[in-house]
Amino acid sequence: MQSKKSGYANQVSGNRFSRLMGISLAALMAFSLISPEPVEAAKKRRARRGTTTSGGGGGVVLSTPNPRNPLEHNNRGVELGSKGLWADAIREHEAALNGDPHNPDFRRNLSSAHLQYGSILMGKKKWYEAMHHFREALYADPNNLPAQNNLAACIKALGKDPDDYSVREHMADEAETSGNFAVAIVEWRICVKMRDDGMSRYRLGAAMYKQGKIVEAYEMLMSSVNKTWEKDQKNTLSQAHALMGDILWSVAQKAKSDGRGDVFLKRLHNVAVCYRRAVTVNPDNTAAVQGLITATKEAVAVSDSFENNLMLAGAYQLASDFEHAQLHYAKCWRLNPSDSRLHKARLSYHLAVVSSPVADPGMKNNTVMKVQALLEKRPDDPFLLYVFGKGKEELKDSDTALIAYKKAYLINPFVHPDLAQGLERLTGSNPSEGELDAKDGEAEVAGTGGNKAGPGGAAAAAAKAKPKPAIDPAVISSIESKIAAGDLKGAEVDLMALIDKDPKLGKAWLMLGSVYEQEGELTQAKVAYRTAKVLKADGAEAAFNQINSSRVKPIIDRAKEFIANKESVKAAASLREAIRLAPELPEAHKLLGDVLDQLGDKEEAKKERDKADELTTKT
């Protein structure tokens, strides 16, 4: 008998798979082959919607043998389709593809069967059932143009514009929220065709990841970060880099479990690059910072080298864990003190310490002393002068800070974006390069450059800085009146003006967080509340915890549904997303620990439970 392997191939366009390039993608392909996405998922989706089949053609004489392998299931499906028994044909094509998941002919035949069945339902004006089959056709074969056109026709028949991006975006969002990731993938693919930007590709990649299409998800995310992004989408761009890191972390763990130490270390470096990019885009992405620390700690455990310790020190620095960062920078110094990368990293460390709102005065003073020692050797280094000035400003030595700022400004006014603002904070005016007289830079920084005046130098002889006034109660009252009247934008402008004058006004940050929350800008609200919390504003910690709970509650609820339905992989994906958004909440960590335990990953399960216990103790 002649094989019907090609089946309906003439009815739809072929499927073109993009090539996976680079070591990471090759590893992802190997990882995905362990558990390719089964067509059983489609069966379950159809079963939940109550679709039935006639079970074998029901009295119709069939020439194909009873199927015993994927090819015979495919041939039986082609024969059933030729007799108009599309529900049964779909069942057989699913069985064929389930037996040979990477066969493009089987995938096209399944897509074509859904197309034919959907077209019949469309002719009967059964729009929703027809849409279901057209989407199944597009899920199996994204290049099935007739299915895409027919799906658009059904949407139009229901009174919606299928060519409106917002319409398809809403459909994708609804499907993803309900856990129907296959439909979400179909709709996000169409959105990408309409608007091929970074955000659309990221949403498609995220839906693929939740569906378990790991290789395709990584490839889509990799393309998304190289596309166009709006300025207000930097948080999502950061999430895209972080999700790539999560995927590569899974690949690295597979290499570790297989005993491939060298490959494991290479994968960890790739993971670190992704997380580092995520934090570079959005320094407030605490989940990415923690991921970077975890990955680099593993790298140091495998190889206690200069490069790995330098990565780990930088990771701790991003987390404002300056004590651990200092320990690993010191180890780098012992391993290779002449490496130029270490010099740059330590300058970055000094700047981070003096700029951090969480570094204590003792640590800042220690850093200022080290920078002062460096200035003995390089008294005209504008960057060192700026860092020294910033540290002195933080330690309330405004006079010495002003001398350092002026000297740095005269040498290079663009050495740091905050330099001009620092001068404005201390002098009340924003200087241009010509407004500073040369004599302003002649005074030596205290204790450096041969100053004979002793500790304090010119600063000790100058008048003490005027204390900064507290927030004017009348200003607060005015802002509160605007908030009560619904003028949130006006309140936001006033609060930002206060913060620009004094970034340490915890109450202003707390009020700004409340304004953002009322405007629906939850990410910005979280940042404002976190800052207020660091500045120890009354009520800030409670507000910060509450907004975290609000942001992730729908995701955690969805994860609980997956757990109840024993869909552990989907539950784990949802819980990891919740942890990315709110790593400080213990519930998601505890649930993820339980799910990982069910999946057999005992080591990671214990880590998540320990983290949950740690966070519970803190609260």
C-alpha positions, 0 to 999 in steps of 0.5 A: 500500500502506498504511504499517505505520509504527505496527507493534506500537505497540499492544503496548507503551507509547510512548516519552517523551523528556525535553526538553533544557533550557539552552544546554549541553544544546542544544549536547550535542544538536547534538554527538550528532547528528554521530554518533548511536548506531547500531543496528549495536551491537545487531547486533554484540552479537547476532552475538557471542552466536551468534544467527542469522536465517533470511535473508529469510523462507525460502520464505515469501511476502512482500507487502512489496517488498525494502527500500530505505529505513528505512520499507520495512525497518520494514514488512518487519519488521512483516510478518515478525513477523506470520508469527512470524519474529521473528529476521528481524523483529528484523533488519529493525527494526534496519535501519530504526532504523539508517537513522533513529535518532531515529524513535520508531515504529521504536524501539518496533517493534524493542522489541516484536519483541524482546518477542515473541521473548523471550516465545516463548523464555520459554514454552520455559523458555529463561530466559537467551535470553529475558532477552537479548531482554527486555533488548534490548526495554528498551534500545530502549524503556525504557517497555516494561512487559511486557518489564520484567515478563517479565524479572523473571519470568525472573530469579525463575525462576532463583531470584533476587529481581527486586525486590531492589535489590542483585540488580539492582545486581549484574547492572548491575555485572557487565554494566558490568565485562564491557563490556556497557554496554547491559545495564548501562543496562537494569539501572541504569534499573530500579535508578533506579525502585527507588531514585531517588537520586543514586548510582543515577542517576550509575551509569546516567549513567556507563553511558550515557556509556560506551555513547556516549549523550552527551546522555542521559548528561549529562541523567542526571548533571545530575539525579543531582547534585540527588538525595539522596546519603549522607554517605559517597558524596561522592567519587562525587558529586564524580565525577558533577560531574567527568564532566559537566565531561568531557562539556562539555569535548568539546562545547567542543572541538567549538565550538573546531574549528568556529571558534565562539570565543564559544561555545567560551568559554561552554562553557569556563565551563560546564566550569569550573563542573562541575570546580569543584563536583567539587573543592568536594565532594571537594578530593582529586579531583585529576583535577577540579582538573587539568581545571579548570586546563586549562579555565581556561587555555584561557579565558585564552588566548581572553580575558585578562580579569579573570574568566578570570584569577581563575578560573585563579588559583583553580584553581592555588590548589586544586592548591596551585600557589601561585606560579602562583596568585599570578601570576594574582591579581597580574594581576587586581589590575592589571586591576581592583584595586577588584573585591570578588571579588579581595579575597575570593579573596586572603583565601582564598589566604592561608588556603590557603597557611598551611594547606597541608602543601606550602607551604614556610616562606618562602612561609608567612612571606611570606603572614604578613607580608602578613596582618600588613600588612592587620591594621594597617588592620583590627586587629579582623578575626577572620578575618585574626587567625585566618589570622595565628595559623595562619601563626605556628603553622605557623612554630613561633611558638606564643606569637604564634599563641596571642595571635592565636587568643585575640583572634579567638576573643573577637571571633567564635569561629565565624569558622573551624572550626579556631579552637577546635581551634587553641586546643586544640592550643596550650593543651591544652583546648578552650575555650568562649566564656566560658572566655577572660578578656577580658584574654587578647585585650588583648595586641596581635598582634606588629607590629600595632595599634600594639604598641610592643614591636617585632617579636615583641611579647609573644610575644618576651618569652614562653617558647618553645613546648614541643617536641612529643613524637615518637610513643610507641613503645609506642603504635605497638607496641600499634597494630601488635598490633591490626592483626596480630590483625585488630582494624582498627577499633581500630587505626583509632581509635588512629591517628585519635587520634594524628593529631588530636593532631598532623596531621603524623605521617607514620608514623601516616598511612602506617599508617592508609592500610594499615588502610584498604586492608585494610578495602577502603576504597581511596579513603580509603587513597589519601588517607592515603597521599598525606598520608603522602607529602607528609609524607615518611614512609618507604615512603609514595610506594611505597604510594601508587603501588601502591594507584593501580595496584591501583585502576585495573588492571581498568579499564586491562585492559578498555581494552586489550581494547577496543583489541585489538577496535579499539573506540577510543571505549570504550577512550578512555572507560575510560582517562579513567576510569582517569586520574580515579582515578589521574592520577599513573600514566603508563600510562593517559596513554600508552594514551589518547594512542595511542587519541586518535591513532587517533581523529584527535585529534592535539593531545590525543594529544600532550598525553597522551603528554607527560604520560606522559613527564613522569610517567615521568621523575618516577618 
